[in-house]
Every structure is written in structure tokens, then in C-alpha cells.
Amino acid sequence: MKKIVFAIAFALAAPAAFAQAQQPQARAAQAQPSLEQRAEAITTGFAKNLRLSPQQTQKVYTINLTSLKNAEEAKVKYKSNPKKLVGQMDMISQTRLSQLKDVLTPQQFQQYQQRREEKMGVPSQMQSNPAARQQNGAYQDSY
């Protein structure tokens, strides 16, 4: 009798447990912002922190969106080759940095670099100091 009650309880509980397990995955998929939303969020941060003009904001949005699209394509294309993926991501990053430098004023670009280095965890004595970076070979090898 206990076995029958247990079997019925298990039969009723299993579909509910499976449905609950599926919900977080569905929410995660819905919560994932699109590339356009991510580019917009990044650009909004730029506009706020660097006080971009409307023209600069549009150009920065285009740069951010293109970089995000290229990064997603690279992740798919080089999924099975991590070394090539790292190289491709580095190239995308360098291209983005170069394009941003062309759009931002020198002061805005310097502020951007400083914030970027802080977020990346670059030691304060190394931040925005090319001479110190060249003297420290360990720093260069770590990136």
C-alpha cells in the first residue's frame, strides 16, 4: 500500500518538478538582452560619463553594435578553436578602440581609457603611463 501511495505521489510530483526546472531556463532566455539593447546600454554609459554630443552618441552606438555583432560571430565561428577566438576577440577590441579614438575628443578618450583600466584591474601606478607599461614586461605578457 505504501509503495502505491509513493508511486502515485512521485508520478504527480515529477511533472511539476520538471516544469519548475524549466522555468528558470525560460526566464534566463527571456532576460538575455539583444545585441541592440546591449549596445544601447553601453552607449548610454558613454554618453552619460563622457558627455557625448548627439553625433558622437550615434557613432559610438554604431561602433558598439558592430563590435558586439563581430564578437558573437567570432564566438560561433571559433567555438572549437579557443586560440583563434582569443586572437579574433583581440582584433575586434583593438578595432573598436581605434574607432572610438577617432570619434572621441582626446580628453574624452583619456577618461574612457582611465575608466577602462580601472575596470580591468590595472594597477594604479600602471594606469595611463606608457613608460611604466614598457618597463614592466610581466604586465605586457599578462595580456
N, C-alpha and C positions, 0 to 999 in steps of 0.2 A: 504494500500500500504506500509506504514512504517513497519507494522508487517511482511509482506512478505520479505521485504529487510532485516529486522533484523533477521528473521528466516534463510534466506539464508546465511547471514554473520556469524551467530552463527554456522550453520551447517558446513561451511568451516573452521572456526577458531577452533572449538573443536578438530578435529583430530590433527591439528598442535600443539595445546597446550598440548594434551596428549602425542604426540611424544617428545616434548621438555621436558616434565616432566619425561619421561622415560630415556632420555639421561644421566642425572647426576647419576642415579642409575646404569646404564650400565658402565659408566666411573668409578664409585666407585668400582664396582665389578672387573673391569679390573685392577684398580690401586692397589688393595689389593695384597701385595706380598705373595708369597708362604712361607710355613714354612722354606723351604731350603734357600730362599732368606733372610728371617728374620734372620735365624741362621748365614748365611754368613755375614750379615751386623753387627751383634753383635760381631762375631768373628773378623771381620776386625778392629773394635774399640778396642778390647782386644789386638790384635797383634800390633796395632799402639801405643796405650797408655802404654802397659806393656812390649813392645819389646819382644814378644814371639819368641821362636825358631820355626822352621817349624814343629817339632814333637809336641810341645806344642799347636801350632795353630790347628793342625789336631785333637788333643784330645779335645781341647776346643770347636771346631766346633761340634764334636760328642756329647759332653755334652749339648751344647746349643740346638741342633736339638732334642735330646731325651727329654729335658725338655719342649720344645715348643710343641712337639707331645703329651706328657703326659698332659700338661695343656689344650690343645684342647680337648683331650679325656675326661678329667675331666669336662670341661665346658658342654660337651654334656651329659655325664652320670649323673651329679648332677645339671642339669639345674633347676630342680624343688625343689632342696634342698640346699639353699644358705649356711647353716651352714656346711654341709658336703663338699660343694665346697671350702669354705674357708679353712677347715681343710686339704683337699687334696692339695690345692694350696700351703699351708704352708709346707706340707711334700715334695712336689716337689721342692720348693725353698730350703729347708734345705738339701735335697739330692744333688741338684745342687751345693750348696755352699760347701758341703763336698767333692764332686768330684773335684771341682775347686781347693780346698785347696791341694788336692793330686797332682795336675798337676803343679800348680804354685810354684815358689820359695817363701820362707817366705816374702821376700821384695816385690815381685810382688803381693802376696796375700794381704799384708798390703796396698799397693797402691790401689788395687781393692776395698778393704773394705772402705778405706777413700773416694774414689770417689762415691761409692755406698751410703754411709751415707750422703754425700753432696747432692746427687740427691734425697734422701728420705726426706731431710729436717731435719735431726737430728741436734739439737743444737750443736754448735761447742765445748762447754765445755763437751759434752757427747760423742763426736766422738772418737772412738778407745780408750776409757777409761773404762774398765770393772768395776773398783771400783766405778766410778761415776754412772754407769748404775745400779749397785746393790743398791746404796744408794737412788736412785730415783725410788720409787715404781710406781709413776704415769707414768713414761716413760715406764716401763715394761708393765703396764696394757694397754697402748695405742696400743700395737702391738699384 
